[in-house]
């Protein structure tokens, strides 16, 4: 009974967590719509000549929110009366809804309260995405009654893909950003990310340089479109929202396929072909001039070159301990992954601006993706193999250098110089004779030999006798042979003992022989 109760409580807790995640997904969608609605209503209030009421402003906010998810809009109030599609997504406006979905999925799977129940990773992905898409469906239906209705085909394709991708990224982050178990797959993903970031950064540099180069034309276009200060603020916000698109366009331009400037017009580093149908807009002032391209246009190819080198370097360093085949496979995988990401970004950054010749604007997604793959294979693969080979080289051992003697301080050298000068012999003086010491036993003959009556045997009996007394205290201070040593007094004979006699000598011979003493014969 207890087991069943605990099981039912767990199931009930997970169901409540699933419902909470679904509600949180809907709240994230509402926050995104509300932020855009506030911005549009503020612009409508500040406009001196509003074209419609508050309902029109809310419809415009709904259309912009759907456009941020990649949904194509249709303009119905055109001058010719024919509907015109609008499909270029301001990528900066897409950052807010994508971040909201990402944050909601991450916080749902990794809540601050660890004791409460939480859904599984798959349940979190489904619940957050489901709640978000329910609110998105309501907004799609609401936009159908406004001036910018949503295209249902793109709404059914791009909207779920963007939401599922952002929620999946949040779940992946909450799980600790795990990578595939195989080293080659993880290295390929890291290399693709490094190459993609480098490519987009280089595209941003190219776009910014082109805008600065054509700053006069961009300023004239801006002043010609904007009227009152409210219109200038709105136009400035639109330019800011399209800056990431300009970076993607510049990256696709450097890759080689270029960007389409209307039907039948293409701009590549080799030159601009066709008649571009470019409407007046500040960002379009940075486009290259007509005709063949020169060295400023050819220099754009350095961006994909550097990105491919970064991709190969990342893969080569990650797989440096493996075989060359594994490095090559990882480099190929990184090239394909970066190509897929470039294709997605190119498809989102471009699109139609109207009907007729305005149907094609921006990079062609499949051409940009294929060019990124070719750059990765042609440059990234050899770079990865070269980096691997360079990292596996065996350096030649260098012979150790002998240690240098420590330098003597100047103070010590200065103090030593007078002492050396004092001990040096005067010019013309004879060199001092070194002391000569006789270590043989010949000098002991006068003492009667080792075993004589008054020899060393007698000295051994002396209590104050020390053998080292006959040696000099040091070799440097030893007296020269010309100076005789000081006489040592003879030890007094003991009355109770008789001095030992040498072997083979009788008492009469000993009495007739003069006695030997340390001072000589007596």
NUBA-884247 format. One record per residue (C-alpha): residue number from 1; y, z, x; chain. Coordinates in nm, 3 decimals. Layout:
BEGIN
  seq       yy       zz       xx  mol
  NUM        Y        Z        X    A
...
//
This chain:
BEGIN
  seq       yy       zz       xx  mol
    1    0.000    0.000    0.000    A
    2    0.235    0.086    0.284    A
    3    0.155   -0.242    0.458    A
    4    0.234   -0.442    0.148    A
    5    0.561   -0.255    0.100    A
    6    0.673   -0.316    0.457    A
    7    0.578   -0.683    0.431    A
    8    0.774   -0.727    0.113    A
    9    1.076   -0.554    0.268    A
   10    1.064   -0.785    0.568    A
   11    1.037   -1.091    0.346    A
   12    1.322   -0.967    0.133    A
   13    1.537   -0.902    0.440    A
   14    1.476   -1.250    0.576    A
   15    1.557   -1.407    0.238    A
   16    1.885   -1.218    0.227    A
   17    1.964   -1.328    0.584    A
   18    1.887   -1.690    0.491    A
   19    2.119   -1.672    0.190    A
   20    2.389   -1.511    0.403    A
   21    2.361   -1.792    0.659    A
   22    2.394   -2.051    0.382    A
   23    2.709   -1.883    0.251    A
   24    2.853   -1.865    0.600    A
   25    2.801   -2.238    0.642    A
   26    2.995   -2.305    0.322    A
   27    3.274   -2.073    0.438    A
   28    3.299   -2.266    0.768    A
   29    3.345   -2.590    0.573    A
   30    3.611   -2.431    0.354    A
   31    3.800   -2.302    0.658    A
   32    3.815   -2.650    0.808    A
   33    3.942   -2.807    0.488    A
   34    4.192   -2.528    0.436    A
   35    4.339   -2.563    0.787    A
   36    4.400   -2.936    0.737    A
   37    4.534   -2.878    0.387    A
   38    4.792   -2.629    0.514    A
   39    4.905   -2.874    0.782    A
   40    4.938   -3.163    0.536    A
   41    5.120   -2.954    0.275    A
   42    5.370   -2.833    0.537    A
   43    5.438   -3.195    0.633    A
   44    5.474   -3.291    0.264    A
   45    5.718   -3.008    0.198    A
   46    5.931   -3.096    0.502    A
   47    5.940   -3.467    0.415    A
   48    6.274   -3.569    0.255    A
   49    6.111   -3.851    0.053    A
   50    5.757   -3.750   -0.049    A
   51    5.560   -4.035   -0.199    A
   52    5.337   -3.816   -0.417    A
   53    5.297   -3.460   -0.536    A
   54    5.082   -3.174   -0.418    A
   55    4.771   -3.348   -0.554    A
   56    4.827   -3.641   -0.322    A
   57    4.867   -3.404   -0.026    A
   58    4.536   -3.233   -0.109    A
   59    4.359   -3.569   -0.139    A
   60    4.502   -3.669    0.197    A
   61    4.374   -3.344    0.351    A
   62    4.027   -3.405    0.208    A
   63    4.026   -3.760    0.344    A
   64    4.133   -3.644    0.691    A
   65    3.859   -3.377    0.691    A
   66    3.596   -3.638    0.606    A
   67    3.737   -3.877    0.866    A
   68    3.703   -3.601    1.129    A
   69    3.327   -3.605    1.060    A
   70    3.303   -3.981    1.115    A
   71    3.317   -4.080    0.749    A
   72    3.492   -4.411    0.695    A
   73    3.775   -4.413    0.439    A
   74    3.893   -4.698    0.217    A
   75    4.259   -4.763    0.148    A
   76    4.314   -4.883   -0.204    A
   77    4.698   -4.903   -0.215    A
   78    4.741   -5.195    0.022    A
   79    5.013   -5.462   -0.007    A
   80    4.762   -5.737   -0.075    A
   81    4.571   -5.534   -0.332    A
   82    4.242   -5.562   -0.140    A
   83    4.079   -5.242   -0.015    A
   84    4.107   -5.193    0.363    A
   85    3.870   -4.972    0.561    A
   86    3.995   -4.705    0.799    A
   87    3.733   -4.591    1.045    A
   88    3.899   -4.474    1.369    A
   89    3.833   -4.101    1.395    A
   90    4.100   -3.888    1.564    A
   91    3.861   -3.703    1.792    A
   92    4.088   -3.402    1.835    A
   93    4.075   -3.331    1.461    A
   94    3.695   -3.335    1.486    A
   95    3.707   -3.044    1.731    A
   96    3.794   -2.787    1.462    A
   97    3.509   -2.850    1.212    A
   98    3.255   -2.900    1.491    A
   99    3.357   -2.572    1.652    A
  100    3.336   -2.389    1.319    A
  101    2.979   -2.509    1.256    A
  102    2.879   -2.429    1.614    A
  103    3.022   -2.078    1.602    A
  104    2.870   -2.003    1.262    A
  105    2.518   -2.102    1.372    A
  106    2.545   -1.908    1.696    A
  107    2.672   -1.587    1.538    A
  108    2.413   -1.608    1.258    A
  109    2.118   -1.623    1.498    A
  110    2.266   -1.375    1.745    A
  111    2.453   -1.118    1.531    A
  112    2.637   -0.818    1.666    A
  113    2.406   -0.583    1.471    A
  114    2.063   -0.619    1.630    A
  115    1.895   -0.386    1.378    A
  116    1.953   -0.608    1.076    A
  117    1.718   -0.892    0.978    A
  118    1.802   -1.245    1.082    A
  119    1.645   -1.582    1.007    A
  120    1.442   -1.786    1.250    A
  121    1.608   -2.058    1.462    A
  122    1.484   -2.331    1.227    A
  123    1.592   -2.127    0.925    A
  124    1.937   -2.074    1.076    A
  125    1.976   -2.447    1.140    A
  126    1.873   -2.535    0.786    A
  127    2.072   -2.260    0.613    A
  128    2.403   -2.315    0.796    A
  129    2.379   -2.694    0.770    A
  130    2.277   -2.678    0.405    A
  131    2.568   -2.456    0.303    A
  132    2.812   -2.673    0.495    A
  133    2.680   -2.998    0.345    A
  134    2.700   -2.859   -0.008    A
  135    3.073   -2.806    0.033    A
  136    3.104   -3.147    0.203    A
  137    2.938   -3.316   -0.096    A
  138    3.194   -3.158   -0.327    A
  139    3.478   -3.285   -0.108    A
  140    3.330   -3.637   -0.102    A
  141    3.324   -3.641   -0.481    A
  142    3.681   -3.506   -0.494    A
  143    3.808   -3.776   -0.255    A
  144    3.683   -4.054   -0.484    A
  145    3.971   -3.988   -0.722    A
  146    4.240   -4.013   -0.452    A
  147    4.409   -4.291   -0.253    A
  148    4.158   -4.255    0.037    A
  149    3.806   -4.243   -0.109    A
  150    3.514   -4.199    0.127    A
  151    3.265   -4.473    0.204    A
  152    2.933   -4.340    0.073    A
  153    2.720   -4.518    0.334    A
  154    2.895   -4.367    0.633    A
  155    2.920   -4.036    0.449    A
  156    2.542   -4.028    0.416    A
  157    2.490   -4.115    0.786    A
  158    2.762   -3.959    0.999    A
  159    2.835   -3.641    0.804    A
  160    2.481   -3.490    0.819    A
  161    2.441   -3.603    1.181    A
  162    2.759   -3.430    1.297    A
  163    2.679   -3.109    1.110    A
  164    2.318   -3.090    1.230    A
  165    2.424   -3.163    1.587    A
  166    2.689   -2.891    1.593    A
  167    2.459   -2.636    1.426    A
  168    2.177   -2.725    1.666    A
  169    2.409   -2.670    1.962    A
  170    2.496   -2.326    1.825    A
  171    2.129   -2.230    1.784    A
  172    2.053   -2.357    2.135    A
  173    2.335   -2.146    2.278    A
  174    2.218   -1.837    2.090    A
  175    1.870   -1.880    2.241    A
  176    2.012   -1.878    2.594    A
  177    2.052   -2.255    2.648    A
  178    1.689   -2.321    2.736    A
  179    1.602   -2.647    2.911    A
  180    1.274   -2.840    2.907    A
  181    0.994   -2.690    3.113    A
  182    0.956   -2.992    3.336    A
  183    1.193   -2.995    3.631    A
  184    1.261   -3.368    3.598    A
  185    1.378   -3.339    3.235    A
  186    1.610   -3.047    3.310    A
  187    1.754   -3.228    3.613    A
  188    1.807   -3.541    3.404    A
  189    2.002   -3.352    3.138    A
  190    2.219   -3.178    3.396    A
  191    2.288   -3.502    3.576    A
  192    2.377   -3.682    3.253    A
  193    2.618   -3.404    3.156    A
  194    2.785   -3.412    3.500    A
  195    2.821   -3.790    3.491    A
  196    2.957   -3.791    3.135    A
  197    3.219   -3.527    3.211    A
  198    3.329   -3.718    3.520    A
  199    3.350   -4.044    3.325    A
  200    3.563   -3.892    3.049    A
  201    3.790   -3.716    3.298    A
  202    3.841   -4.044    3.483    A
  203    3.917   -4.219    3.155    A
  204    4.180   -3.957    3.074    A
  205    4.339   -4.015    3.415    A
  206    4.343   -4.392    3.357    A
  207    4.498   -4.357    3.011    A
  208    4.763   -4.113    3.133    A
  209    4.852   -4.336    3.427    A
  210    4.887   -4.638    3.198    A
  211    5.109   -4.446    2.957    A
  212    5.336   -4.331    3.238    A
  213    5.345   -4.687    3.375    A
  214    5.455   -4.821    3.034    A
  215    5.662   -4.520    2.933    A
  216    5.957   -4.733    2.824    A
  217    5.754   -4.945    2.583    A
  218    5.578   -4.637    2.442    A
  219    5.908   -4.463    2.378    A
  220    6.056   -4.768    2.205    A
  221    5.752   -4.793    1.978    A
  222    5.771   -4.423    1.895    A
  223    6.137   -4.437    1.802    A
  224    6.086   -4.754    1.597    A
  225    5.815   -4.601    1.376    A
  226    5.941   -4.244    1.333    A
  227    6.243   -4.188    1.109    A
  228    6.352   -3.833    1.025    A
  229    6.246   -3.531    1.230    A
  230    5.953   -3.463    0.993    A
  231    5.820   -3.815    1.052    A
  232    5.858   -3.772    1.427    A
  233    5.662   -3.447    1.419    A
  234    5.385   -3.607    1.212    A
  235    5.369   -3.908    1.444    A
  236    5.360   -3.681    1.750    A
  237    5.067   -3.487    1.600    A
  238    4.885   -3.813    1.529    A
  239    4.936   -3.931    1.888    A
  240    4.808   -3.597    2.015    A
  241    4.499   -3.619    1.795    A
  242    4.423   -3.968    1.930    A
  243    4.452   -3.881    2.300    A
  244    4.074   -3.821    2.336    A
  245    4.021   -4.166    2.182    A
  246    4.243   -4.313    2.450    A
  247    4.030   -4.145    2.719    A
  248    3.711   -4.296    2.572    A
  249    3.876   -4.639    2.546    A
  250    3.985   -4.623    2.910    A
  251    3.636   -4.516    3.020    A
  252    3.479   -4.807    2.829    A
  253    3.739   -5.038    2.983    A
  254    3.638   -4.928    3.333    A
  255    3.266   -4.963    3.256    A
  256    3.311   -5.338    3.220    A
  257    3.259   -5.439    2.854    A
  258    3.618   -5.349    2.773    A
  259    3.774   -5.277    2.437    A
  260    3.829   -5.498    2.136    A
  261    4.191   -5.545    2.025    A
  262    4.115   -5.717    1.698    A
  263    3.872   -5.987    1.601    A
  264    3.841   -6.237    1.886    A
  265    4.047   -6.039    2.140    A
  266    3.890   -5.847    2.429    A
  267    4.050   -5.659    2.719    A
  268    3.840   -5.613    3.037    A
  269    3.926   -5.546    3.402    A
  270    3.897   -5.921    3.461    A
  271    4.173   -5.993    3.210    A
  272    4.269   -6.006    2.844    A
  273    4.103   -6.282    2.642    A
  274    4.220   -6.397    2.298    A
  275    4.518   -6.310    2.082    A
  276    4.533   -5.934    2.024    A
  277    4.632   -5.812    1.678    A
  278    4.784   -5.482    1.786    A
  279    5.004   -5.292    1.538    A
  280    5.308   -5.112    1.675    A
  281    5.193   -4.772    1.800    A
  282    5.289   -4.569    2.110    A
  283    4.935   -4.555    2.253    A
  284    4.892   -4.932    2.227    A
  285    5.180   -4.974    2.471    A
  286    4.942   -4.868    2.751    A
  287    4.718   -5.174    2.701    A
  288    4.693   -5.421    2.992    A
  289    4.911   -5.733    2.982    A
  290    4.777   -6.073    2.887    A
  291    4.627   -6.299    3.149    A
  292    4.398   -6.237    3.442    A
  293    4.365   -5.888    3.577    A
  294    4.489   -5.781    3.919    A
  295    4.409   -5.496    4.151    A
  296    4.547   -5.227    3.911    A
  297    4.297   -5.344    3.649    A
  298    4.011   -5.377    3.898    A
  299    4.074   -5.023    4.022    A
  300    3.949   -4.897    3.684    A
  301    3.594   -4.970    3.803    A
  302    3.624   -4.670    4.039    A
  303    3.584   -4.436    3.739    A
  304    3.224   -4.535    3.645    A
  305    3.140   -4.565    4.016    A
  306    3.239   -4.205    4.083    A
  307    3.063   -4.090    3.763    A
  308    2.739   -4.261    3.870    A
  309    2.762   -4.103    4.217    A
  310    2.810   -3.759    4.061    A
  311    2.511   -3.821    3.834    A
  312    2.290   -3.921    4.127    A
  313    2.407   -3.633    4.343    A
  314    2.328   -3.380    4.071    A
  315    1.979   -3.523    4.018    A
  316    1.908   -3.551    4.393    A
  317    2.003   -3.191    4.460    A
  318    1.803   -3.062    4.162    A
  319    1.483   -3.247    4.260    A
  320    1.516   -3.228    4.637    A
  321    1.193   -3.030    4.680    A
  322    0.976   -3.274    4.481    A
  323    0.845   -3.619    4.542    A
  324    1.054   -3.934    4.548    A
  325    0.887   -4.055    4.228    A
  326    1.003   -3.744    4.041    A
  327    1.359   -3.793    4.165    A
  328    1.357   -4.156    4.055    A
  329    1.227   -4.066    3.706    A
  330    1.490   -3.795    3.667    A
  331    1.767   -4.036    3.771    A
  332    1.646   -4.295    3.520    A
  333    1.634   -4.031    3.247    A
  334    1.987   -3.917    3.331    A
  335    2.111   -4.277    3.315    A
  336    1.959   -4.328    2.970    A
  337    2.089   -3.992    2.842    A
  338    2.443   -4.063    2.961    A
  339    2.425   -4.412    2.809    A
  340    2.327   -4.266    2.471    A
  341    2.615   -4.017    2.482    A
  342    2.864   -4.289    2.577    A
  343    2.740   -4.507    2.289    A
  344    2.794   -4.224    2.039    A
  345    3.143   -4.149    2.167    A
  346    3.239   -4.518    2.174    A
  347    3.122   -4.561    1.816    A
  348    3.326   -4.259    1.704    A
  349    3.639   -4.355    1.900    A
  350    3.658   -4.709    1.764    A
  351    3.642   -4.869    1.423    A
  352    3.837   -5.078    1.178    A
  353    4.207   -5.039    1.106    A
  354    4.213   -5.274    0.809    A
  355    4.072   -5.601    0.689    A
  356    4.071   -5.943    0.851    A
  357    4.156   -5.938    1.220    A
  358    4.193   -5.559    1.214    A
  359    3.823   -5.500    1.153    A
  360    3.732   -5.449    1.522    A
  361    3.924   -5.205    1.736    A
  362    3.802   -5.008    2.031    A
  363    3.486   -5.032    2.243    A
  364    3.164   -5.181    2.108    A
  365    2.922   -4.889    2.107    A
  366    2.605   -5.068    2.222    A
  367    2.784   -5.258    2.498    A
  368    2.947   -4.943    2.633    A
  369    2.616   -4.755    2.625    A
  370    2.429   -5.039    2.801    A
  371    2.696   -5.058    3.070    A
  372    2.668   -4.682    3.133    A
  373    2.290   -4.717    3.173    A
  374    2.333   -5.003    3.421    A
  375    2.582   -4.805    3.630    A
  376    2.345   -4.509    3.633    A
  377    2.050   -4.721    3.745    A
  378    2.237   -4.934    3.999    A
  379    2.438   -4.653    4.161    A
  380    2.298   -4.322    4.041    A
  381    1.934   -4.393    4.131    A
  382    1.997   -4.487    4.499    A
  383    2.240   -4.197    4.531    A
  384    1.979   -3.952    4.402    A
  385    1.716   -4.081    4.646    A
  386    1.965   -4.070    4.934    A
  387    2.070   -3.713    4.852    A
  388    1.705   -3.609    4.834    A
  389    1.628   -3.768    5.170    A
  390    1.934   -3.611    5.328    A
  391    1.837   -3.267    5.200    A
  392    1.481   -3.295    5.335    A
  393    1.578   -3.396    5.689    A
  394    1.462   -3.166    5.972    A
  395    1.751   -3.071    6.198    A
  396    1.688   -3.082    6.572    A
  397    1.690   -2.738    6.732    A
  398    1.977   -2.689    6.971    A
  399    1.919   -2.499    7.297    A
  400    2.081   -2.157    7.288    A
  401    2.391   -2.125    7.494    A
  402    2.396   -1.848    7.758    A
  403    2.619   -1.561    7.659    A
  404    2.950   -1.551    7.833    A
  405    3.022   -1.241    8.045    A
  406    3.268   -1.008    7.882    A
  407    3.616   -1.041    8.010    A
  408    3.754   -0.741    8.195    A
  409    4.071   -0.602    8.045    A
  410    4.391   -0.668    8.234    A
  411    4.458   -0.296    8.277    A
  412    4.120   -0.243    8.447    A
  413    4.174   -0.544    8.674    A
  414    4.519   -0.416    8.769    A
  415    4.381   -0.069    8.853    A
  416    4.094   -0.215    9.056    A
  417    4.313   -0.439    9.270    A
  418    4.478   -0.155    9.480    A
  419    4.138    0.008    9.541    A
  420    3.993   -0.318    9.672    A
  421    4.298   -0.368    9.892    A
  422    4.263   -0.017   10.040    A
  423    3.895   -0.059   10.123    A
  424    3.939   -0.404   10.273    A
  425    3.940   -0.401   10.661    A
  426    4.264   -0.471   10.841    A
  427    4.301   -0.813   11.000    A
  428    4.158   -0.816   11.354    A
  429    3.976   -0.483   11.321    A
  430    3.603   -0.459   11.390    A
  431    3.380   -0.423   11.092    A
  432    3.230   -0.073   11.059    A
  433    2.873   -0.036   11.176    A
  434    2.640    0.041   10.885    A
  435    2.439    0.362   10.923    A
  436    2.086    0.328   11.062    A
  437    1.822    0.571   10.949    A
  438    1.492    0.629   11.129    A
  439    1.222    0.685   10.870    A
  440    0.936    0.683   11.122    A
  441    0.747    0.992   11.243    A
  442    0.860    0.944   11.605    A
  443    1.148    1.184   11.563    A
  444    0.903    1.460   11.489    A
  445    0.753    1.450   11.844    A
  446    1.005    1.701   11.967    A
  447    0.894    1.929   11.690    A
  448    0.539    1.936   11.821    A
  449    0.400    1.699   11.566    A
  450    0.315    1.765   11.210    A
  451    0.068    2.038   11.289    A
  452    0.232    2.193   11.595    A
  453    0.278    2.565   11.627    A
  454    0.644    2.535   11.549    A
  455    0.627    2.210   11.348    A
  456    0.650    2.142   10.976    A
  457    0.363    2.375   10.914    A
  458    0.589    2.661   11.016    A
  459    0.865    2.531   10.796    A
  460    0.641    2.528   10.493    A
  461    0.609    2.904   10.517    A
  462    0.983    2.945   10.502    A
  463    1.091    3.040   10.153    A
  464    1.433    2.875   10.188    A
  465    1.297    2.551   10.324    A
  466    1.354    2.240   10.118    A
  467    1.219    1.910   10.259    A
  468    1.514    1.711   10.122    A
  469    1.756    1.916   10.332    A
  470    1.678    1.684   10.625    A
  471    1.780    1.377   10.429    A
  472    2.142    1.277   10.372    A
  473    2.296    1.347   10.030    A
  474    2.376    0.978    9.977    A
  475    2.342    0.659   10.177    A
  476    2.714    0.599   10.179    A
  477    2.809    0.947   10.312    A
  478    2.528    0.979   10.566    A
  479    2.650    1.070   10.917    A
  480    2.641    0.805   11.182    A
  481    2.380    0.836   11.463    A
  482    2.657    0.926   11.711    A
  483    2.729    1.252   11.527    A
  484    2.445    1.507   11.589    A
  485    2.344    1.723   11.297    A
  486    2.443    2.085   11.290    A
  487    2.180    2.315   11.455    A
  488    1.960    2.502   11.216    A
  489    1.868    2.860   11.314    A
  490    1.501    2.915   11.387    A
  491    1.318    3.117   11.130    A
  492    1.226    3.467   11.245    A
  493    0.851    3.510   11.297    A
  494    0.678    3.752   11.071    A
  495    0.543    4.062   11.249    A
  496    0.221    4.081   11.053    A
  497    0.115    3.720   11.097    A
  498    0.048    3.514   11.403    A
  499    0.162    3.154   11.418    A
  500   -0.122    2.909   11.369    A
  501   -0.266    2.751   11.679    A
  502   -0.324    2.383   11.707    A
  503   -0.681    2.268   11.710    A
  504   -0.836    2.230   12.057    A
  505   -0.590    2.467   12.226    A
  506   -0.681    2.811   12.361    A
  507   -0.460    3.113   12.370    A
  508   -0.402    3.094   12.746    A
  509   -0.294    2.733   12.721    A
  510   -0.062    2.821   12.438    A
  511    0.102    3.099   12.641    A
  512    0.151    2.866   12.939    A
  513    0.305    2.593   12.721    A
  514    0.674    2.626   12.648    A
  515    0.746    2.701   12.289    A
  516    0.888    2.423   12.072    A
  517    1.166    2.502   11.840    A
  518    1.383    2.289   11.617    A
  519    1.644    2.305   11.894    A
  520    1.401    2.171   12.158    A
  521    1.172    2.324   12.417    A
  522    1.267    2.666   12.543    A
//
